[in-house]
Amino acid sequence: MAGQQTFVIVGASLAGVSAASTLRDEGFDGGIHLIGAEEYHPYIRPPLSKDYLAGTADRDSIFVESASWYTDRDVQFHPGTRAVDLDLGAHLVSTDDGASRSYDRLLLTTGSRPRRLSLPGGSLSGVHYLRTLDHSEVLHALLADGGKRLVVVGSGWIGMEVAATARTLGNEVTILERGTTPLSAALGPELGGVFATLHEERGVVVRRSVVIESILGTDGRVTGVQLSGGEIVPADLVLVGIGAVPNVELAGKAGLDLDNGILVNASLGTSDPHVFAAGDVANAEHPLIGQRLRSEHWANALNGGPVAARAMLGQSVSFDAIPYFYTDQFDLGMEYSGFGVLTRGAELVYRGNRASREFVVFWLNAGRVVAGMNVNVWDVNDAVQGLIRRGEVVDPGRLADESIPLDEV
């Protein structure tokens, strides 16, 4: 493509920088502008609730690229700058510093933000969310010395990981879950129970089927969480982890098609032929299952950015990566690959020792593996993904038999 062309990426995220890197690797020698609302270079988010929150990872380790990389690859990085308007007809992006930048192709990697708790007391000092580097550093400063009473509202991945990290640092931790089992939305009640038991064995209090009425405080600072019926759970700080909301405001204002994110095709193209979207914000057609998926996990951003970059260059590409994520909680490490939308009512097949939490579990839908999770068992994820991608009916007995290699099932 001609060197006079300019590509603009709105969102200094993992998806954004992976796209910029791919553009250069593919030989694009035009202008690349990377616009980011935060003051930092793009970083990866999983450590923010795990080892970086715990203080066991260096700050430099979470950045995707070094500061010099942007200069070396001639990527114009604009930190602390928020895109406020998008004119599709004029191919212009306006930012809050008063500048307007023209583009030949535009990539939106605006990510998501934490869903806010809309209850009385939700804005008290001591109520926290975790999404950014700043959030993680504030939480670390509060939890590092132990002795705090942390109440976690919500038992999704962020809440459970923060709970494990905080407990490991010597804090009292209570998880408040409105359902019957933590992580049941992602894993189902049986596997969610594995994580609930793990936390309870480590001294975390897991409260199930509770309804929160308000956050209580004195002099503007949190002191507890009031449940329906009047019970008060004491708290020095509250971590809210009740999901995320895609940042679609810029796209919606411009008139791009939206539905649970920015609607994109399998090549991550939006309803405008010059605009693409990747990462948390993109609700993409997945060619393997013929359904739309919007994923908030880091692998989606890592793998989606390069696909979007190649599509921007006019290449024929399709984003068919199998969704993947991982977690580390206490002494449990896990990798999950698969399509959660296909696991409802699926048959569970185990391989390994469930009692010692060293196993692989598969979700079978109509006899086909649609998802798999390895718990404290390593070097099997490629084989798990291979089973999912093949989409063939498998013998559950052979799948459970540890003497049969997974690639021979």
Secondary structure, DSSP 8 states (H G I E B T S, - for coil): --TT-EEEEE--SHHHHHHHHHHHHTT--SEEEEE-SSSS--B-SGGGGTHHHHT-S-GGGGBSS-HHHHHHTTEEEETT--EEEEETTTTEEEETTS-EEE-SEEEE---EEE----STTTTSBTEE---SHHHHHHHHHHHTT---EEEEE--SHHHHHHHHHHHHTT-EEEEE-SSSSTTHHHH-HHHHHHHHHHHHHTT-EEE-S--EEEEEEETTEEEEEEETTS-EEE-SEEEE-S-EEE--HHHHHHT--BSSSEEE-TT-B-SSTTEEE-GGGEEEEETTTTEEE---SHHHHHHHHHHHHHHHTT---------EEEEEETTEEEEEEE-GGG-TT-EEEEEEETTTTEEEEEEEETTEEEEEEEES--S-HHHHHHHHHH--B--HHHHH-TTS-GGG-
